[in-house]
C-alpha cells in the first residue's frame, strides 16, 4: 500500500483548514453561554434555528466563518454530530464535541446555557 501524498494545493492546505475550523468551534464550545457565543459570533438569533438540521447549519456557518477553505467543502455530517470536510475523493470527519452536538440535536434550553457532561 502506498502512502498518500498531496496532489494539489488544496491537499497541502488541509491542515490549516482543519486547524482554523477547530479554533472557531473551540472558541464557542468553551464559552460559558453557548447560545450567546453563537449569536455574537454569527450576529444572529438562536430563535431562527428551530430544527436540528438548521442548528447543524448554524454550527457549520460558525465553523467556516473567516476560513479560507482552499477548495475544501464543509457540510454537516449526516448524523449531525460533526462536519465533513472533503475535496475530490478525500474526506475527513471533524467531530463537534458533546456540547455542540447536544446543541444541534436538542437546541438551547431556556436561558441559553447548553448542558454538558463536564459542567
N, CA and C atoms as a LAMMPS dump frame, in Angstrom:
ITEM: TIMESTEP
0
ITEM: NUMBER OF ATOMS
357
ITEM: BOX BOUNDS ff ff ff
-5.0000000000000000e+02 5.0000000000000000e+02
-5.0000000000000000e+02 5.0000000000000000e+02
-5.0000000000000000e+02 5.0000000000000000e+02
ITEM: ATOMS id mol type element x y z
1 1 1 N 0.838 -1.169 0
2 1 2 C 0 0 0
3 1 3 C 0.887 1.238 0
4 2 1 N 0.619 2.13 -0.899
5 2 2 C 1.404 3.35 -0.961
6 2 3 C 0.854 4.379 0.009
7 3 1 N 1.728 5.241 0.467
8 3 2 C 1.276 6.294 1.379
9 3 3 C 0.728 7.456 0.557
10 4 1 N -0.303 8.12 1.067
11 4 2 C -0.895 9.224 0.313
12 4 3 C 0.036 10.433 0.307
13 5 1 N 0.056 11.1 -0.804
14 5 2 C 0.852 12.31 -0.952
15 5 3 C -0.056 13.411 -1.484
16 6 1 N 0.24 14.648 -1.149
17 6 2 C -0.575 15.739 -1.693
18 6 3 C -0.48 15.768 -3.217
19 7 1 N -1.612 15.995 -3.863
20 7 2 C -1.655 16.051 -5.321
21 7 3 C -2.051 17.423 -5.843
22 8 1 N -2.388 18.329 -4.941
23 8 2 C -2.83 19.656 -5.36
24 8 3 C -2.582 20.652 -4.235
25 9 1 N -2.636 21.943 -4.535
26 9 2 C -2.521 22.946 -3.466
27 9 3 C -3.604 22.775 -2.399
28 10 1 N -4.796 22.334 -2.795
29 10 2 C -5.865 22.109 -1.811
30 10 3 C -5.464 21.019 -0.824
31 11 1 N -4.8 19.968 -1.293
32 11 2 C -4.344 18.904 -0.406
33 11 3 C -3.357 19.446 0.631
34 12 1 N -2.469 20.324 0.198
35 12 2 C -1.479 20.911 1.113
36 12 3 C -2.133 21.815 2.158
37 13 1 N -3.315 22.344 1.862
38 13 2 C -3.991 23.282 2.751
39 13 3 C -4.888 22.595 3.777
40 14 1 N -5.004 21.283 3.731
41 14 2 C -5.926 20.602 4.632
42 14 3 C -5.651 20.898 6.097
43 15 1 N -4.423 20.786 6.54
44 15 2 C -4.118 21.01 7.958
45 15 3 C -4.514 22.429 8.4
46 16 1 N -4.126 23.485 7.677
47 16 2 C -4.552 24.819 8.102
48 16 3 C -6.075 24.994 8.091
49 17 1 N -6.761 24.363 7.16
50 17 2 C -8.224 24.438 7.114
51 17 3 C -8.808 23.793 8.364
52 18 1 N -8.367 22.582 8.683
53 18 2 C -8.89 21.886 9.859
54 18 3 C -8.578 22.631 11.155
55 19 1 N -7.378 23.171 11.257
56 19 2 C -6.998 23.928 12.452
57 19 3 C -7.864 25.172 12.599
58 20 1 N -8.116 25.878 11.516
59 20 2 C -8.955 27.084 11.566
60 20 3 C -10.387 26.748 11.961
61 21 1 N -10.92 25.68 11.411
62 21 2 C -12.282 25.257 11.771
63 21 3 C -12.337 24.891 13.246
64 22 1 N -11.367 24.12 13.719
65 22 2 C -11.342 23.714 15.125
66 22 3 C -11.223 24.924 16.048
67 23 1 N -10.429 25.916 15.684
68 23 2 C -10.318 27.132 16.506
69 23 3 C -11.657 27.83 16.618
70 24 1 N -12.389 27.937 15.507
71 24 2 C -13.714 28.569 15.543
72 24 3 C -14.664 27.797 16.456
73 25 1 N -14.65 26.481 16.346
74 25 2 C -15.52 25.658 17.186
75 25 3 C -15.123 25.76 18.657
76 26 1 N -13.843 25.717 18.943
77 26 2 C -13.364 25.756 20.331
78 26 3 C -13.719 27.069 21.014
79 27 1 N -13.629 28.147 20.281
80 27 2 C -13.933 29.459 20.862
81 27 3 C -15.362 29.49 21.404
82 28 1 N -16.29 28.903 20.69
83 28 2 C -17.684 28.877 21.129
84 28 3 C -17.933 27.721 22.092
85 29 1 N -17.358 26.574 21.801
86 29 2 C -17.542 25.383 22.639
87 29 3 C -17.106 25.653 24.077
88 30 1 N -16.07 26.443 24.261
89 30 2 C -15.517 26.696 25.59
90 30 3 C -16.191 27.838 26.332
91 31 1 N -17.171 28.482 25.723
92 31 2 C -17.825 29.625 26.367
93 31 3 C -18.772 29.157 27.462
94 32 1 N -19.047 30.048 28.414
95 32 2 C -19.986 29.73 29.488
96 32 3 C -21.421 29.654 28.979
97 33 1 N -21.756 30.473 27.996
98 33 2 C -23.109 30.52 27.447
99 33 3 C -23.023 30.282 25.943
100 34 1 N -23.249 29.049 25.54
101 34 2 C -23.077 28.644 24.153
102 34 3 C -23.988 29.427 23.215
103 35 1 N -25.237 29.595 23.584
104 35 2 C -26.181 30.311 22.725
105 35 3 C -25.741 31.755 22.513
106 36 1 N -25.308 32.42 23.576
107 36 2 C -24.847 33.803 23.458
108 36 3 C -23.604 33.879 22.571
109 37 1 N -22.685 32.943 22.751
110 37 2 C -21.454 32.943 21.952
111 37 3 C -21.761 32.728 20.473
112 38 1 N -22.693 31.832 20.161
113 38 2 C -23.095 31.616 18.772
114 38 3 C -23.737 32.869 18.188
115 39 1 N -24.657 33.464 18.944
116 39 2 C -25.345 34.671 18.463
117 39 3 C -24.354 35.803 18.229
118 40 1 N -23.415 35.961 19.124
119 40 2 C -22.411 37.024 18.987
120 40 3 C -21.49 36.77 17.799
121 41 1 N -21.038 35.545 17.644
122 41 2 C -20.117 35.217 16.555
123 41 3 C -20.768 35.338 15.188
124 42 1 N -22.059 35.009 15.106
125 42 2 C -22.744 34.989 13.808
126 42 3 C -23.675 36.185 13.598
127 43 1 N -23.798 37.034 14.63
128 43 2 C -24.691 38.189 14.552
129 43 3 C -26.099 37.734 14.16
130 44 1 N -26.619 36.777 14.908
131 44 2 C -27.94 36.238 14.617
132 44 3 C -28.699 35.975 15.913
133 45 1 N -29.784 35.259 15.811
134 45 2 C -30.645 34.958 16.944
135 45 3 C -30.943 33.465 16.928
136 46 1 N -30.717 32.801 18.047
137 46 2 C -30.946 31.365 18.13
138 46 3 C -32.374 30.962 17.811
139 47 1 N -33.329 31.864 17.984
140 47 2 C -34.715 31.568 17.677
141 47 3 C -34.965 31.309 16.207
142 48 1 N -34.031 31.678 15.369
143 48 2 C -34.163 31.452 13.923
144 48 3 C -33.945 29.985 13.559
145 49 1 N -33.38 29.221 14.469
146 49 2 C -32.963 27.845 14.18
147 49 3 C -33.822 26.881 14.987
148 50 1 N -34.857 26.37 14.37
149 50 2 C -35.833 25.55 15.087
150 50 3 C -35.562 24.052 15.004
151 51 1 N -34.965 23.583 13.938
152 51 2 C -34.737 22.145 13.77
153 51 3 C -33.258 21.809 13.963
154 52 1 N -33.004 20.531 14.165
155 52 2 C -31.614 20.069 14.298
156 52 3 C -30.823 20.369 13.031
157 53 1 N -31.444 20.215 11.873
158 53 2 C -30.746 20.499 10.609
159 53 3 C -30.377 21.976 10.517
160 54 1 N -31.272 22.857 10.967
161 54 2 C -30.973 24.29 10.937
162 54 3 C -29.868 24.638 11.927
163 55 1 N -29.888 24.007 13.118
164 55 2 C -28.824 24.252 14.093
165 55 3 C -27.495 23.686 13.606
166 56 1 N -27.521 22.543 12.909
167 56 2 C -26.291 21.987 12.327
168 56 3 C -25.72 22.949 11.294
169 57 1 N -26.579 23.56 10.495
170 57 2 C -26.122 24.542 9.509
171 57 3 C -25.565 25.78 10.201
172 58 1 N -26.16 26.174 11.336
173 58 2 C -25.643 27.317 12.099
174 58 3 C -24.223 27.031 12.588
175 59 1 N -24.006 25.843 13.119
176 59 2 C -22.668 25.458 13.593
177 59 3 C -21.703 25.4 12.409
178 60 1 N -22.166 24.919 11.278
179 60 2 C -21.355 24.898 10.058
180 60 3 C -20.931 26.319 9.678
181 61 1 N -21.871 27.258 9.733
182 61 2 C -21.549 28.655 9.419
183 61 3 C -20.489 29.194 10.374
184 62 1 N -20.646 28.894 11.646
185 62 2 C -19.664 29.332 12.63
186 62 3 C -18.301 28.723 12.326
187 63 1 N -18.27 27.43 12.082
188 63 2 C -17.009 26.711 11.877
189 63 3 C -16.219 27.251 10.699
190 64 1 N -16.906 27.66 9.654
191 64 2 C -16.219 28.104 8.438
192 64 3 C -16.114 29.624 8.328
193 65 1 N -16.592 30.323 9.33
194 65 2 C -16.53 31.788 9.314
195 65 3 C -15.078 32.267 9.256
196 66 1 N -14.783 33.073 8.259
197 66 2 C -13.443 33.649 8.066
198 66 3 C -12.352 32.6 7.845
199 67 1 N -12.725 31.457 7.295
200 67 2 C -11.753 30.408 6.994
201 67 3 C -11.617 30.31 5.474
202 68 1 N -10.397 30.425 4.975
203 68 2 C -10.124 30.189 3.558
204 68 3 C -10.072 28.68 3.377
205 69 1 N -11.075 28.135 2.731
206 69 2 C -11.196 26.68 2.611
207 69 3 C -10.31 26.075 1.53
208 70 1 N -9.677 26.884 0.709
209 70 2 C -8.746 26.387 -0.31
210 70 3 C -9.346 25.265 -1.158
211 71 1 N -10.621 25.357 -1.474
212 71 2 C -11.253 24.356 -2.318
213 71 3 C -11.885 23.198 -1.57
214 72 1 N -11.689 23.112 -0.269
215 72 2 C -12.325 22.065 0.522
216 72 3 C -13.773 22.466 0.777
217 73 1 N -14.662 21.493 0.806
218 73 2 C -16.079 21.743 1.052
219 73 3 C -16.441 21.177 2.419
220 74 1 N -17.192 21.966 3.184
221 74 2 C -17.569 21.566 4.533
222 74 3 C -19.088 21.474 4.601
223 75 1 N -19.584 20.366 5.134
224 75 2 C -21.014 20.169 5.326
225 75 3 C -21.247 19.492 6.67
226 76 1 N -22.42 19.706 7.259
227 76 2 C -22.747 18.935 8.47
228 76 3 C -22.782 17.453 8.14
229 77 1 N -22.327 16.629 9.059
230 77 2 C -22.347 15.188 8.837
231 77 3 C -23.795 14.689 8.86
232 78 1 N -24.063 13.577 8.196
233 78 2 C -25.434 13.062 8.159
234 78 3 C -26.033 12.806 9.547
235 79 1 N -25.197 12.425 10.515
236 79 2 C -25.706 12.168 11.866
237 79 3 C -25.752 13.432 12.72
238 80 1 N -25.326 14.56 12.167
239 80 2 C -25.328 15.874 12.809
240 80 3 C -24.463 15.921 14.064
241 81 1 N -23.469 15.053 14.132
242 81 2 C -22.545 15.029 15.259
243 81 3 C -21.198 15.652 14.92
244 82 1 N -21.027 16.066 13.658
245 82 2 C -19.752 16.621 13.241
246 82 3 C -19.876 17.317 11.906
247 83 1 N -18.729 17.559 11.313
248 83 2 C -18.657 18.19 9.998
249 83 3 C -17.845 17.284 9.083
250 84 1 N -18.213 17.266 7.827
251 84 2 C -17.474 16.514 6.825
252 84 3 C -16.705 17.525 5.981
253 85 1 N -15.401 17.353 5.897
254 85 2 C -14.527 18.218 5.11
255 85 3 C -14.026 17.359 3.959
256 86 1 N -14.349 17.774 2.724
257 86 2 C -13.973 16.919 1.598
258 86 3 C -13.516 17.726 0.39
259 87 1 N -12.692 17.051 -0.402
260 87 2 C -12.163 17.608 -1.643
261 87 3 C -11.809 16.422 -2.527
262 88 1 N -12.262 16.477 -3.756
263 88 2 C -12.006 15.386 -4.684
264 88 3 C -12.501 14.088 -4.059
265 89 1 N -11.671 13.096 -3.907
266 89 2 C -12.098 11.838 -3.303
267 89 3 C -11.599 11.676 -1.869
268 90 1 N -11.094 12.757 -1.273
269 90 2 C -10.641 12.729 0.116
270 90 3 C -11.741 13.258 1.021
271 91 1 N -11.893 12.635 2.182
272 91 2 C -12.92 13.045 3.139
273 91 3 C -12.377 12.917 4.553
274 92 1 N -12.619 13.955 5.357
275 92 2 C -12.218 13.952 6.757
276 92 3 C -13.44 14.316 7.589
277 93 1 N -13.66 13.584 8.677
278 93 2 C -14.747 13.905 9.605
279 93 3 C -14.171 14.632 10.802
280 94 1 N -14.832 15.698 11.183
281 94 2 C -14.413 16.519 12.32
282 94 3 C -15.565 16.534 13.312
283 95 1 N -15.351 16.006 14.497
284 95 2 C -16.413 15.916 15.49
285 95 3 C -16.648 17.274 16.155
286 96 1 N -17.903 17.547 16.514
287 96 2 C -18.247 18.815 17.146
288 96 3 C -17.904 18.837 18.626
289 97 1 N -17.899 17.712 19.268
290 97 2 C -17.769 17.659 20.718
291 97 3 C -19.16 17.583 21.329
292 98 1 N -19.246 17.09 22.545
293 98 2 C -20.531 16.825 23.184
294 98 3 C -21.399 18.068 23.307
295 99 1 N -20.854 19.177 23.752
296 99 2 C -21.684 20.378 23.947
297 99 3 C -22.321 20.852 22.653
298 100 1 N -21.541 20.962 21.596
299 100 2 C -22.101 21.423 20.327
300 100 3 C -23.023 20.379 19.716
301 101 1 N -22.688 19.112 19.84
302 101 2 C -23.571 18.062 19.318
303 101 3 C -24.901 18.065 20.07
304 102 1 N -24.86 18.259 21.392
305 102 2 C -26.095 18.351 22.175
306 102 3 C -26.912 19.566 21.752
307 103 1 N -26.245 20.673 21.48
308 103 2 C -26.95 21.861 20.997
309 103 3 C -27.647 21.565 19.67
310 104 1 N -26.939 20.929 18.744
311 104 2 C -27.519 20.644 17.435
312 104 3 C -28.757 19.757 17.578
313 105 1 N -28.651 18.707 18.37
314 105 2 C -29.769 17.767 18.463
315 105 3 C -30.91 18.273 19.323
316 106 1 N -30.598 19.055 20.372
317 106 2 C -31.659 19.455 21.302
318 106 3 C -31.908 20.936 21.43
319 107 1 N -31.049 21.757 20.851
320 107 2 C -31.22 23.201 20.981
321 107 3 C -30.763 23.686 22.342
322 108 1 N -30.911 24.983 22.555
323 108 2 C -30.514 25.593 23.82
324 108 3 C -31.73 25.688 24.722
325 109 1 N -31.621 25.226 25.966
326 109 2 C -32.736 25.361 26.893
327 109 3 C -32.939 26.823 27.271
328 110 1 N -33.999 27.107 27.989
329 110 2 C -34.282 28.483 28.445
330 110 3 C -33.059 29.03 29.154
331 111 1 N -32.699 30.243 28.874
332 111 2 C -31.521 30.859 29.448
333 111 3 C -30.313 30.741 28.556
334 112 1 N -30.382 29.89 27.529
335 112 2 C -29.34 29.807 26.543
336 112 3 C -28.155 28.947 26.909
337 113 1 N -28.129 28.406 28.098
338 113 2 C -26.987 27.586 28.501
339 113 3 C -27.235 26.144 28.082
340 114 1 N -26.302 25.592 27.363
341 114 2 C -26.408 24.203 26.925
342 114 3 C -25.673 23.347 27.927
343 115 1 N -26.352 22.364 28.456
344 115 2 C -25.752 21.484 29.47
345 115 3 C -24.631 20.672 28.834
346 116 1 N -23.655 20.354 29.636
347 116 2 C -22.594 19.457 29.175
348 116 3 C -22.289 18.469 30.267
349 117 1 N -21.618 17.407 29.93
350 117 2 C -21.283 16.373 30.88
351 117 3 C -20.276 16.866 31.919
352 118 1 N -19.533 17.91 31.598
353 118 2 C -18.485 18.394 32.497
354 118 3 C -18.933 19.565 33.348
355 119 1 N -20.104 20.048 33.151
356 119 2 C -20.464 21.203 33.969
357 119 3 C -21.727 21.736 33.601
